[in-house]
């Protein structure tokens, strides 16, 4: 029998190892084992800690929900998960935040589509995932995992800005001036315009949203998304 404490320990290991390896320890490890060796080690640690968190989550008991979950909350979460899916799929194309292997990054001339919403669309999609899952499954182990994902995504995005400012001083600050960390802040400030979403974001996001929410039933035994009502 597992425990909620095991979930918390695994979540701390998962998030903490990401931060340590991505920032204070990265340079030292790259010098010792090389870029390829570091990426392999990073991937191994990430896989092991994620696997630990998943197993601990599965073994942990269910606690009492902290609040009631009705159809109104389900409807709100369903819409936000569609938004998260669009952000995720849109972030896979022409994302300046992706590693370039030391080559100069590719930056769009203007922030359009998901990048007009936020310069960290992938990170915000993960954060929305965490918030939404806590909202409709407010038990202790779900709150721990959801909070871990939110912290990893949003703190990680802020730390990524600092790192990019340091290693791309001629490029990243200019991209920051066209975009925003907080969703829609650049649009409100007039630095970006809403629009320009490609089919990979809109159609791809819709497909991912439908498939992922449908898969909830066979994988977890709980219906999600529009399948909650069908």
DALINMO-V809401 format. One record per residue. RES is the residue in one letter. SS is DSSP state (a for helix, b for strand, c for the rest). Layout:
res = <RES;RES>
ss = <SS;SS>
This chain:
res = <X;X;X;X;X;X;X;X;X;X;X;X;X;X;X;X;X;X;X;X;X;X;X;X;X;X;X;X;X;X;X;X;X;X;X;X;X;X;X;X;X;X;X;X;X;X;X;X;X;X;X;X;X;X;X;X;X;X;X;X;X;X;X;X;X;X;X;X;X;X;X;X;X;X;X;X;X;X;X;X;X;X;X;X;X;X;X;X;X;X;X;X;X;X;X;X;X;X;X;X;X;X;X;X;X;X;X;X;X;X;X;X;X;X;X;X;X;X;X;X;X;X;X;X;X;X;X;X;X;X;X;X;X;X;X;X;X;X;X;X;X;X;X;X;X;X;X;X;X;X;X;X;X;X;X;X;X;X;X;X;X;X;X;X;X;X;X;X;X;X;X;X;X;X;X;X;X;X;X;X;X;X;X;X;X;X;X;X;X;X;X;X;X;X;X;X;X;X;X;X;X;X;X;X;X;X;X;X;X;X;X;X;X;X;X;X;X;X;X;X;X;X;X;X;X;X;X;X;X;X>
ss = <c;c;c;a;a;a;a;a;a;a;a;a;a;a;a;a;a;a;a;a;a;a;c;c;c;a;a;a;a;a;a;a;a;a;a;a;a;a;a;a;a;a;a;a;a;a;a;a;a;a;a;a;a;a;a;a;a;a;a;c;c;c;c;c;c;c;c;c;c;c;a;a;a;a;a;a;a;a;a;a;a;a;a;a;a;a;a;a;a;a;c;c;c;c;c;c;c;c;c;c;c;c;c;c;c;c;c;c;c;c;c;c;c;a;a;a;a;c;c;c;a;a;a;a;a;a;a;a;a;a;a;a;a;a;a;a;c;c;c;a;a;a;a;a;a;a;a;a;a;a;a;a;a;a;a;a;a;a;a;a;a;a;a;a;a;a;a;c;c;c;c;a;a;a;a;a;a;a;c;c;c;c;c;c;a;a;a;a;c;c;c;c;c;c;c;c;c;c;a;a;a;a;a;a;a;a;a;a;a;a;a;a;a;a;a;a;a;a;a;a;c;c;c;c;a;a;a;a;c;c>
